[in-house]
Each structure stands twice: as C-alpha cells, then as structure tokens.
Amino acid sequence: MKSAALDFYNADELIPAKRRLIQDVDNLELDSSVKVPVPYIPERRGDTNQAVRVVDDIFTLLTFLDKNLLLKNLPKYVADNPDNMPSTRLYEGDLMVIMNALEKLTAQLTGQGATLSAIMKEVHDLQAQVRTSSAVNEQVWPSLPASVQSSSGSGLQSWLAKPTGRPSLVIAGSS
C-alpha cells in the first residue's frame, strides 16, 4: 500500500491528507481503554524524502488506530474522483510478475548500454588504427636492383651472397 501511494501521489497531495487524519485522530474521544498514547507525528518535514515520510506518518497513525480498535471511530473518507485513486491490483495482484520482469529488464538494458558503448569505442579505435597503418603501407618502396629482378634466380642468390660488411650469423654444429 505504501508503494502504491508513493508511486501515485506526490508530497503536495499527501500533506493535506496527513493533516486531515491528524485532525480526525485529535477529535476522537479516546476512552480509558486506550493505554498507549497517540504517537507524535510532526506537522512538517521538509526534505528530499518528504513524500516517503508523510506516507510513513499516515501509516503510523493508521497502525496505531488499528491496534487499538479505533479505526471504526474515524469518519468515512471518500474520493471525489475514482480516477485519482491508484489501482492496488498492480501491486498486489497478477501483474506483479510483469512489474518485476520490467524492473529486471530495465537493469539489464542499463548494463548492456554501457557494454555496447565500450565495444563501439574499441571498434572506433581499431578503425583509426587501420586507417593509419593503411597510409603507412601505401608508401612507395624503392625497386630491387636489376640483378635481383632476373628470372633465373641466380641474380638473387648472388645479391644475397654479397658481403655487407656485417658479421654473419654462425649456427653451432653447421659447417
């Protein structure tokens, strides 16, 4: 019931209801059979969770009245427009399963959005790297000497056999 009231009404609509209930409880003629005093409910609570606190105050008073069998002494409350009343069936009935599924789906979508964003950033970075490396590969390289370009293959072997002035690699065990 609390969640239905909090989801449907805002603090500006709940505060007058709380004031009216406090007035009606104050007007009750409590006899000596009520051994517990009426709980103190502050008139104003101005903060970010005001609606939550107002609903808690209303339910505190209703719980007190119920435990002391005084609910029957309250006046009958009516609504001027039934369309302005929340449907508790959404909270207590068959559709609770759907509401829970929607909440889980929302949480999953939030997580998937972050994952998708990270993947898209990686793809973008990879595309930028490919573009950069493509520009490097398109450089004009010098052509091989004429002796290397011969089709017989002997020119390539002779070009590779030319001493470069660097020491050659000797592998142990080879002659």
C-alpha positions as CSV (number, residue, x, y, z in Angstrom):
1,M,0.0,0.0,0.0
2,K,2.8,2.4,0.8
3,S,4.5,1.9,-2.6
4,A,1.1,2.4,-4.3
5,A,0.6,5.7,-2.5
6,L,4.1,6.9,-3.2
7,D,4.0,5.9,-6.9
8,F,0.7,7.6,-7.5
9,Y,0.7,10.7,-5.2
10,N,3.2,13.5,-4.7
11,A,4.0,15.2,-1.4
12,D,1.7,18.2,-2.3
13,E,-1.3,15.8,-2.4
14,L,-0.3,13.7,0.6
15,I,0.3,16.5,3.1
16,P,-3.3,17.7,3.2
17,A,-4.4,14.0,3.7
18,K,-2.0,13.7,6.6
19,R,-3.2,16.9,8.2
20,R,-6.8,15.8,7.9
21,L,-6.0,12.4,9.5
22,I,-4.2,14.1,12.4
23,Q,-7.2,16.4,13.0
24,D,-9.6,13.5,12.9
25,V,-7.4,11.5,15.4
26,D,-7.2,14.5,17.7
27,N,-11.0,14.8,17.6
28,L,-11.5,11.2,18.6
29,E,-12.7,10.8,22.2
30,L,-10.3,8.2,23.4
31,D,-11.5,6.4,26.5
32,S,-9.5,4.9,29.3
33,S,-9.3,1.6,27.4
34,V,-6.5,3.0,25.2
35,K,-3.5,2.6,27.4
36,V,-1.0,3.7,24.7
37,P,-0.8,7.4,23.9
38,V,-1.3,8.6,20.3
39,P,2.2,8.6,18.6
40,Y,3.6,12.1,18.0
41,I,3.6,13.0,14.3
42,P,5.4,16.2,13.3
43,E,3.4,18.6,11.2
44,R,6.1,19.5,8.7
45,R,9.1,17.6,7.3
46,G,10.7,19.5,4.5
47,D,13.4,17.4,2.9
48,T,14.0,15.4,-0.2
49,N,12.1,12.3,1.0
50,Q,9.1,14.3,2.2
51,A,6.6,12.1,0.4
52,V,8.1,8.9,2.0
53,R,8.0,10.5,5.4
54,V,4.4,11.7,5.0
55,V,3.2,8.2,3.9
56,D,5.1,6.7,6.9
57,D,3.3,9.1,9.3
58,I,-0.1,8.3,7.8
59,F,0.6,4.5,8.2
60,T,1.9,5.0,11.7
61,L,-1.4,6.7,12.7
62,L,-3.5,4.0,10.9
63,T,-1.5,1.2,12.6
64,F,-2.0,2.8,16.0
65,L,-5.7,3.1,15.4
66,D,-5.9,-0.5,14.1
67,K,-4.1,-2.0,17.1
68,N,-6.4,-0.1,19.5
69,L,-9.5,-1.0,17.5
70,L,-10.3,2.7,16.8
71,L,-10.5,2.6,13.0
72,K,-14.2,2.3,13.3
73,N,-14.3,5.7,15.1
74,L,-12.8,7.6,12.2
75,P,-15.1,9.4,9.8
76,K,-15.7,7.7,6.4
77,Y,-13.4,9.1,3.7
78,V,-14.5,9.3,0.1
79,A,-12.8,10.3,-3.2
80,D,-14.3,13.0,-5.4
81,N,-12.9,11.2,-8.5
82,P,-12.1,7.5,-8.6
83,D,-9.7,8.1,-11.4
84,N,-7.5,9.9,-8.9
85,M,-7.0,6.7,-6.9
86,P,-4.2,4.2,-7.5
87,S,-5.1,0.7,-8.5
88,T,-3.6,-1.6,-5.9
89,R,-4.1,-4.6,-8.2
90,L,-0.9,-3.7,-10.0
91,Y,1.0,-4.0,-6.7
92,E,-0.7,-7.0,-5.1
93,G,-2.2,-9.0,-7.9
94,D,-1.4,-10.8,-11.1
95,L,0.6,-8.0,-12.7
96,M,3.3,-8.0,-10.0
97,V,5.2,-10.6,-12.0
98,I,5.2,-8.3,-15.0
99,M,6.4,-5.4,-13.0
100,N,9.3,-7.4,-11.6
101,A,10.3,-8.5,-15.0
102,L,10.2,-5.0,-16.3
103,E,12.4,-3.8,-13.5
104,K,14.9,-6.6,-14.2
105,L,14.8,-5.8,-17.9
106,T,15.5,-2.1,-17.3
107,A,18.5,-3.0,-15.1
108,Q,19.8,-5.4,-17.9
109,L,19.4,-2.7,-20.6
110,T,21.3,-0.2,-18.5
111,G,24.2,-2.7,-18.2
112,Q,24.0,-3.6,-21.9
113,G,24.1,0.1,-22.9
114,A,27.4,0.5,-21.0
115,T,28.8,-2.6,-22.6
116,L,27.7,-1.6,-26.1
117,S,29.3,1.8,-25.6
118,A,32.6,0.2,-24.7
119,I,32.5,-2.1,-27.7
120,M,31.7,0.8,-30.0
121,K,34.7,2.7,-28.7
122,E,37.0,-0.3,-29.3
123,V,35.7,-0.6,-32.9
124,H,36.3,3.1,-33.5
125,D,39.8,2.9,-32.1
126,L,40.6,-0.1,-34.4
127,Q,39.2,1.6,-37.4
128,A,41.5,4.6,-36.7
129,Q,44.5,2.2,-36.4
130,V,43.7,0.5,-39.7
131,R,43.4,3.9,-41.4
132,T,46.8,4.9,-40.0
133,S,48.5,1.7,-41.0
134,S,47.0,1.8,-44.5
135,A,48.5,5.2,-45.0
136,V,51.9,3.8,-44.0
137,N,51.7,0.8,-46.3
138,E,50.9,3.0,-49.3
139,Q,54.4,4.5,-49.3
140,V,56.5,4.0,-52.5
141,W,59.3,1.5,-51.8
142,P,62.5,1.5,-53.9
143,S,62.7,-1.1,-56.6
144,L,65.1,-4.0,-56.4
145,P,68.4,-3.9,-58.2
146,A,68.4,-5.3,-61.8
147,S,70.4,-8.3,-60.8
148,V,67.8,-9.4,-58.2
149,Q,64.9,-9.0,-60.7
150,S,66.3,-11.6,-63.1
151,S,64.0,-14.6,-63.6
152,S,66.8,-17.1,-63.4
153,G,67.2,-16.8,-59.7
154,S,71.0,-16.7,-59.9
155,G,71.0,-12.9,-59.6
156,L,69.0,-13.1,-56.4
157,Q,71.4,-15.6,-54.9
158,S,74.5,-13.5,-55.9
159,W,72.9,-10.3,-54.5
160,L,72.2,-12.1,-51.2
161,A,75.7,-13.6,-51.1
162,K,77.4,-10.1,-51.4
163,P,79.2,-9.2,-48.3
164,T,77.6,-6.4,-46.4
165,G,80.5,-5.7,-44.0
166,R,78.5,-7.1,-41.1
167,P,79.4,-10.3,-39.3
168,S,77.4,-13.3,-40.5
169,L,75.5,-15.5,-38.2
170,V,77.1,-18.8,-37.4
171,I,74.9,-21.6,-36.1
172,A,76.7,-24.1,-33.9
173,G,77.1,-27.5,-35.4
174,S,76.9,-26.3,-39.0
175,S,79.8,-26.1,-41.4
